[in-house]
Amino acid sequence: MISKISTVTFQGIQAEEVTVEVQISPGLPAFNIVGLADKAVGESRERVRASFHHLGLSLPAKRITVNLAPADIQKEGSHYDLPIALGLMAAMEVLDPLELCHFTAVGELGLDGRLGPVTGVLPAAINAVTHHRGLICPAQSRQEAAWAGNLKILAAPDLLSLVNHFRGTQVLSEPVLPTPCSFVLQKPQIDLQDVKGQTIAKRALEIAAAGGHHLLMIGPPGAGKSLLARCLAGLLPPLDPAEALEVTMIHSLAGILPEEGLVTQRPFRDPHHSASLVALVGGGTRAKPGEISLAHQGVLFLDELPEFSRATLESLRQPLETGKIVVSRANHHVTYPAQVQLVAAMNPCRCGYFGDLSRQCHRAPVCASDYQGKISGPLMDRFDLVLHVPALKAKELIGKGPPETSQQVTQRIQTALNFQKNRFENGVSLNARVDGESLQKITDLNEESRDILTKAIDKMKLSARSFHRVLRVARTIADLERSHSLYRHHITEALSYRIEQNSLRP
């Protein structure tokens, strides 16, 4: 007898269909699972056997074969426990196969029959909606699954409750979605008014937030670089529902979802500089998403940039351009989204005080040249804004000026973002992500601006990428002023961040 119960295995954001086929045939008692399954899937038979024993069910003294089809997809993880158990119950005529065939099932079984949460429930729920089916999942995953939309969800705490539901002796309640008002602007943990001085750096932070630009800050220890980077999270607009769903799917695959089941705030990821290449870009035995994907639609902050390994940093070059990362392994070929805003901070040299004659080490300027040389030219070229963050003076530390709050700056940023959204028609909403052809259409340059750019290209030896980044930054500066045209001061301010980049090299 063969019973088909649908489940899913996860390859990136897309969920691929896997069917559980159960055959009970005469022969010596055996319980085999076939279909390119890993050790965790193979161990499912012991968890299923123990769960059945806890329910008072005995497996038939016959040969039982569970096939996970199609065979060419690698099956891994414990989320096949529940569909295997349901397939067996259908084959043993404990449950009606016709009722089960309208559901996708995913969940881990405990030895006592309890259902445990697994990763990737939201992609499984979206897959079920696509195929007009319901979803059977653990009770802890009900809120996550509910965000898939119009979907019948059976979220059970244990296998017994699920059996009783199908037999009509118990009714499983439907999950309740949170209200849409969850999508609100994130209250900043660190307000801009808490940062002493650094007027130029705050201006660069505002431009970065308004256009989605990559930012690199270079300065001595204690200048406030990390503090400024953490302020950025409070300046960004809230996620819209479509973005929140996409970010949630990535976090679901990584198994780090919040209790409410939906990521409603833009991610801010700050991995330590000891993070490996796999931790940053994704991979491993199960090709899980890395930090650059977990920061999708948010901020990836790399502090002490030169302390990351060279290979790790170079792996960021392609995803920063394309907005996606391809993880290729022997058994996996997965594409994850990686639309991130990269913010990095570094000291000018290993001792941290290059340029300060009273504090720099005796190896200057070789110390600074060697240290900054760890950042390759192509990677440096991908930063739209590069600025020097100087050490604070005593007057700035002690004084009490009237600094702007994050809320005040956010209002200007939101105006600029609305300006951009009304301009673009192809789904792009940030200047930093517009392609070269569209960029030419939205940059209305007068004769004076063209002359400045022509001289800058020759004098600063700007590459085509650098030239386009200057235009994107200038366009954002103009948007902050609600200007449709680019004027001299927009171009010169955008170029100043390139001049800083060139001057920082010893």
C-alpha positions in Angstrom: 0.0 0.0 0.0 1.3 3.4 -1.0 0.2 6.6 0.8 1.3 10.0 -0.5 1.7 12.8 2.0 3.4 16.0 0.7 6.2 17.7 2.5 9.0 20.0 1.4 12.7 20.3 1.4 14.3 23.8 1.3 16.7 25.0 -1.4 17.2 28.7 -0.6 13.9 30.6 -0.6 12.2 28.2 -2.9 10.6 25.1 -1.5 10.8 22.0 -3.7 8.1 19.3 -3.4 9.0 16.0 -1.9 6.4 13.2 -1.6 6.5 10.6 1.1 5.5 7.1 -0.2 4.9 4.3 2.3 4.7 0.7 1.2 3.8 -2.1 3.6 4.6 -5.5 2.1 5.0 -9.1 3.3 8.4 -10.1 4.5 10.7 -9.9 7.5 9.9 -7.0 9.8 12.0 -4.0 8.7 11.6 -0.2 8.6 13.7 1.4 5.8 13.8 5.0 4.5 15.2 5.5 1.0 15.6 8.4 -1.3 19.0 10.1 -0.9 18.5 10.8 2.8 21.1 12.0 5.3 21.7 10.6 8.8 19.1 12.8 10.5 16.4 11.6 8.1 17.5 8.0 8.6 17.1 8.5 12.3 13.5 9.5 11.8 12.4 5.8 11.9 13.5 5.6 15.5 11.6 8.8 16.5 8.5 7.7 14.6 8.7 4.2 16.2 9.0 5.7 19.7 6.1 8.2 19.0 3.8 5.4 17.8 4.7 3.3 20.9 3.8 6.3 23.1 0.4 6.5 21.4 -0.2 2.8 21.8 0.3 2.0 18.1 2.4 -1.0 17.0 4.0 -1.1 13.6 2.9 -4.1 11.5 5.2 -7.1 11.6 5.9 -6.6 7.9 8.5 -4.9 5.7 7.9 -1.1 5.7 9.6 1.0 3.0 9.4 4.8 3.1 10.4 6.5 -0.2 11.2 10.2 -0.3 10.6 11.2 -3.9 12.1 12.5 -6.2 15.3 10.7 -5.4 17.7 13.3 -6.9 17.0 15.9 -4.2 19.2 15.6 -1.1 16.9 15.2 1.9 18.2 16.4 5.3 17.0 17.5 8.6 14.2 16.3 11.0 11.3 18.1 9.4 10.4 14.8 7.5 9.4 13.1 10.8 5.8 14.3 10.8 5.0 13.4 7.1 6.6 10.0 7.5 4.4 9.4 10.6 1.3 10.5 8.8 2.1 8.4 5.8 2.5 5.4 8.0 -0.8 6.1 9.7 -2.5 6.4 6.3 -1.0 3.1 5.2 -2.1 1.4 8.4 -5.6 2.9 7.9 -5.5 4.8 11.1 -6.1 8.0 9.2 -7.9 8.7 5.9 -5.4 9.3 3.0 -8.0 11.4 1.1 -8.0 13.9 4.0 -4.2 14.1 4.3 -3.6 14.6 0.6 -4.9 18.1 0.8 -2.1 19.2 3.2 1.6 19.8 3.2 3.2 18.5 6.4 6.4 19.5 8.2 7.6 19.0 11.7 10.0 17.1 14.0 8.8 14.3 16.3 9.9 13.9 19.9 10.1 10.4 21.4 6.9 11.1 23.4 5.0 12.2 20.3 5.4 15.9 20.8 5.9 18.1 17.7 9.0 20.3 17.7 9.6 23.4 15.6 11.8 23.2 12.5 13.4 25.7 10.2 11.8 26.9 7.0 8.1 26.7 8.0 7.2 30.0 6.2 8.6 28.8 2.8 6.7 25.6 3.3 3.5 27.5 4.0 4.0 29.7 0.9 4.6 26.6 -1.2 1.3 25.1 0.2 -0.6 28.3 -0.7 0.8 28.1 -4.2 -0.5 24.5 -4.6 -3.8 25.3 -2.9 -3.2 23.1 0.1 -3.3 23.5 3.8 -0.3 23.1 6.2 0.3 20.7 9.1 3.0 22.0 11.4 4.0 22.2 15.1 2.1 24.5 17.4 5.2 26.6 18.0 5.4 27.5 14.3 1.8 28.5 13.9 2.5 32.3 13.9 5.2 31.9 11.4 3.1 29.9 9.0 0.1 32.3 9.3 2.1 35.0 7.5 1.8 33.0 4.3 -1.7 34.4 3.8 -5.0 32.6 3.0 -4.0 29.2 4.3 -5.7 26.5 6.4 -3.2 25.6 9.2 -3.4 22.6 11.5 -0.8 23.5 14.2 -0.7 20.6 16.8 1.3 20.4 20.0 1.7 16.6 19.6 0.8 13.7 17.3 -2.1 12.6 19.4 -3.9 16.0 19.0 -3.4 15.8 15.3 -4.9 12.2 15.1 -7.9 13.3 17.3 -8.5 16.3 15.0 -8.8 14.1 11.9 -11.0 11.6 13.8 -13.3 14.4 14.9 -12.8 14.2 18.7 -10.7 17.4 19.0 -10.6 20.7 17.1 -7.3 22.5 16.6 -7.7 26.3 16.8 -6.6 28.5 13.9 -3.6 30.9 14.6 -4.3 34.6 15.0 -2.3 37.1 13.0 -0.8 40.1 14.6 -2.2 43.5 13.5 -0.6 45.3 10.5 0.4 48.1 12.8 3.5 46.0 13.7 5.2 47.7 10.7 6.4 50.9 12.4 9.6 52.9 12.4 12.2 51.3 14.6 12.9 53.4 17.7 16.7 54.0 17.7 18.6 52.3 20.5 21.3 55.0 20.0 20.1 58.5 19.0 22.2 60.8 16.8 22.1 63.4 19.6 24.0 61.0 21.8 27.0 61.2 19.4 29.3 64.1 20.3 30.6 66.2 17.4 31.3 64.5 14.0 29.1 66.8 12.0 30.5 65.7 8.7 30.1 62.0 9.6 26.5 62.6 10.6 25.9 64.2 7.2 27.4 61.2 5.5 25.2 58.9 7.6 22.1 60.9 6.5 23.1 60.6 2.8 23.8 56.9 3.2 20.4 56.2 4.8 18.5 58.3 2.1 20.1 56.5 -0.8 21.0 53.1 0.5 24.7 53.8 -0.1 27.7 51.8 1.2 29.7 53.7 3.8 33.3 53.4 5.1 34.5 55.3 8.1 38.2 55.6 8.9 39.5 57.1 12.1 41.4 56.6 15.3 40.0 54.5 18.2 37.3 56.1 20.2 36.2 58.6 17.5 32.7 57.2 17.4 32.7 55.1 14.3 30.8 52.1 15.7 28.4 54.4 17.5 27.6 56.2 14.2 27.0 52.9 12.5 24.5 51.8 15.1 22.6 55.0 14.7 22.0 54.1 11.1 19.4 51.4 12.0 17.2 54.0 13.6 17.3 56.2 10.5 16.1 53.6 8.0 12.4 53.4 7.0 10.4 50.4 8.3 10.0 47.3 6.2 7.0 47.1 4.0 5.0 43.9 4.1 6.6 42.4 1.0 10.1 43.1 2.3 9.2 41.7 5.7 8.0 38.5 4.2 11.2 38.1 2.2 13.4 38.8 5.2 11.4 36.5 7.4 11.8 33.6 4.9 15.6 33.9 5.1 15.6 34.1 8.9 13.2 31.1 9.0 15.7 29.0 7.0 18.4 30.1 9.4 16.2 29.2 12.4 16.4 32.6 14.1 12.9 34.0 13.9 11.4 36.1 16.7 8.5 34.8 18.7 5.9 36.7 16.7 7.0 34.8 13.6 7.7 37.8 11.4 10.7 40.1 11.1 9.2 43.7 11.2 12.4 45.7 11.6 15.3 46.1 9.2 18.1 43.7 10.2 21.4 45.0 11.6 24.1 42.4 11.5 27.5 43.0 12.9 29.6 39.8 12.7 33.0 39.7 14.5 36.1 40.0 12.4 37.0 36.4 13.2 33.9 35.3 11.2 34.8 32.7 8.5 33.9 33.0 4.8 31.1 30.5 5.2 29.6 32.4 8.2 29.6 35.6 6.1 28.4 34.5 2.7 26.6 31.2 3.7 27.2 27.5 3.1 28.1 24.6 5.3 26.7 21.1 5.0 23.2 22.5 4.6 24.0 25.6 2.6 22.4 27.9 5.1 22.3 31.7 4.6 25.2 33.7 5.9 25.4 37.1 7.5 25.1 39.0 4.1 21.8 37.3 3.5 20.6 37.7 7.1 21.2 41.4 6.6 19.0 41.5 3.5 17.0 44.7 3.3 19.1 46.0 6.2 22.6 46.9 7.3 25.7 44.7 7.4 28.2 46.4 9.7 31.9 45.2 9.5 33.9 46.7 12.3 37.7 46.5 12.1 37.4 45.9 8.4 41.1 45.0 7.7 41.0 42.4 10.5 38.7 40.2 8.4 40.5 37.7 6.2 41.3 38.7 2.7 39.3 35.9 1.1 36.3 36.7 3.3 36.3 40.4 2.2 36.8 39.6 -1.5 33.8 37.3 -1.4 31.6 40.3 -0.8 32.5 42.0 -4.1 30.0 40.1 -6.3 27.0 40.2 -4.0 27.4 43.9 -3.3 27.0 44.5 -7.1 24.3 41.9 -7.9 22.3 41.9 -4.7 22.4 38.2 -4.4 24.8 35.5 -3.3 25.2 32.1 -4.9 26.4 29.3 -2.6 27.8 26.4 -4.5 28.5 23.1 -2.8 28.8 19.5 -3.9 25.2 18.8 -2.9 23.7 22.3 -3.1 23.5 25.2 -5.5 21.6 27.9 -3.7 20.9 31.5 -4.5 20.1 33.8 -1.6 19.1 37.5 -1.8 21.6 39.9 -0.4 20.4 43.5 -0.9 22.4 44.9 1.9 23.7 48.3 2.9 27.3 47.8 3.8 28.8 50.0 6.6 32.4 49.4 7.6 34.8 51.0 10.0 38.5 50.8 10.4 41.5 52.5 12.0 44.0 54.2 9.6 46.8 51.9 10.7 47.4 49.0 13.1 48.3 51.3 16.1 45.3 53.4 15.2 46.9 56.9 15.3 48.4 57.5 11.8 48.4 61.2 11.1 48.7 62.2 14.8 52.4 63.1 15.1 52.3 62.9 18.9 50.8 59.4 19.0 51.6 57.5 15.8 54.0 54.6 16.0 57.6 54.7 14.7 56.7 52.6 11.6 54.6 55.4 10.1 53.8 55.7 7.2 54.7 52.1 6.4 52.4 50.9 9.1 49.4 52.7 7.6 50.3 51.6 4.0 50.5 47.9 5.0 47.3 48.1 7.1 45.2 49.9 4.5 46.6 47.7 1.8 44.6 44.8 3.2 41.6 46.4 1.6 41.8 45.8 -2.2 41.1 48.5 -4.7 38.1 46.8 -6.2 36.5 46.4 -2.8 37.3 50.0 -1.8 35.7 51.1 -5.1 32.4 49.6 -4.0 32.0 52.1 -1.2 29.9 55.2 -2.2 31.0 57.2 0.8 34.4 57.1 2.3 35.2 59.6 5.0 37.7 60.4 7.8 36.3 60.4 11.3 38.7 62.5 13.4 39.3 62.2 17.1 37.1 64.4 19.2 38.4 67.6 20.8 38.0 68.4 24.4 35.5 71.2 23.6 33.3 68.7 21.6 33.4 66.1 24.4 32.5 68.5 27.2 30.3 71.0 25.4 26.5 70.8 25.0 25.6 71.9 21.6 22.1 71.6 20.0 22.6 68.4 18.0 19.8 67.1 15.8 17.9 64.0 17.0 17.4 60.9 14.9 13.8 61.8 14.5 14.5 65.1 12.9 17.0 63.5 10.4 14.6 60.7 9.7 12.0 63.2 8.5 14.4 64.5 5.8 15.4 61.0 4.9 11.7 60.0 4.4 11.1 63.0 2.2 14.1 62.0 0.0 12.9 58.4 -0.1 9.4 59.5 -1.3 11.1 61.6 -3.9 12.9 58.5 -5.2 9.9 56.3 -5.2 7.9 58.7 -7.3 10.7 58.8 -9.8 11.4 55.1 -10.4 8.9 52.8 -12.2 10.9 49.5 -12.5 10.6 48.5 -8.8 13.9 50.1 -7.8 13.3 52.5 -4.9 16.9 53.6 -3.9 19.5 55.6 -5.8 22.2 53.1 -4.8 20.5 50.3 -6.7 19.6 52.1 -10.0 21.4 50.8 -13.1 23.6 52.8 -15.3 21.1 53.4 -18.1 18.4 54.6 -15.7 21.0 56.7 -13.8 21.7 58.7 -16.9 18.0 59.5 -17.3 17.6 60.8 -13.7 20.7 63.0 -13.6 19.9 66.3 -15.2 23.4 67.9 -15.4 24.0 71.5 -16.5 27.1 72.7 -18.3 28.9 73.6 -15.0 28.2 70.2 -13.4 29.5 68.4 -16.5 32.7 70.4 -16.5 33.4 69.6 -12.9 32.8 65.9 -13.5 35.0 65.8 -16.6 37.9 67.4 -14.6 37.3 65.1 -11.7 37.4 61.9 -13.9 40.8 63.0 -15.4 42.3 64.3 -12.1 41.1 61.6 -9.8 41.3 58.7 -12.3 37.8 57.6 -11.6 36.7 54.3 -12.9 33.3 53.8 -14.6 32.0 52.3 -11.3 33.3 55.2 -9.3 31.8 57.7 -11.7 28.4 56.1 -11.4 28.7 56.1 -7.7 29.5 59.8 -7.6 26.3 60.4 -9.7 24.2 58.2 -7.4 25.4 60.1 -4.3 24.9 63.4 -5.9 21.4 62.4 -6.9 20.6 61.5 -3.3 22.0 64.8 -2.0 19.7 66.6 -4.5 16.8 64.4 -3.3 17.4 65.6 0.2 16.9 69.1 -1.0 13.9 68.0 -3.2 15.8 69.2 -6.3 15.1 67.7 -9.7 18.3 68.9 -11.2 21.9 68.3 -10.1 23.8 71.5 -9.3 27.4 72.3 -8.6 27.2 71.9 -4.9 25.6 68.5 -5.2 28.5 67.2 -7.4 31.2 68.7 -5.3 29.9 67.3 -2.1 29.6 63.8 -3.7 33.2 64.1 -5.0 34.4 65.1 -1.6 33.8 61.6 -0.4 36.0 60.3 -3.2 38.7 62.8 -2.5 38.7 61.5 1.1 39.2 58.0 -0.2 42.2 59.0 -2.3 43.8 61.1 0.5 43.5 58.3 3.1 46.1 56.2 1.2 49.6 57.1 2.6 
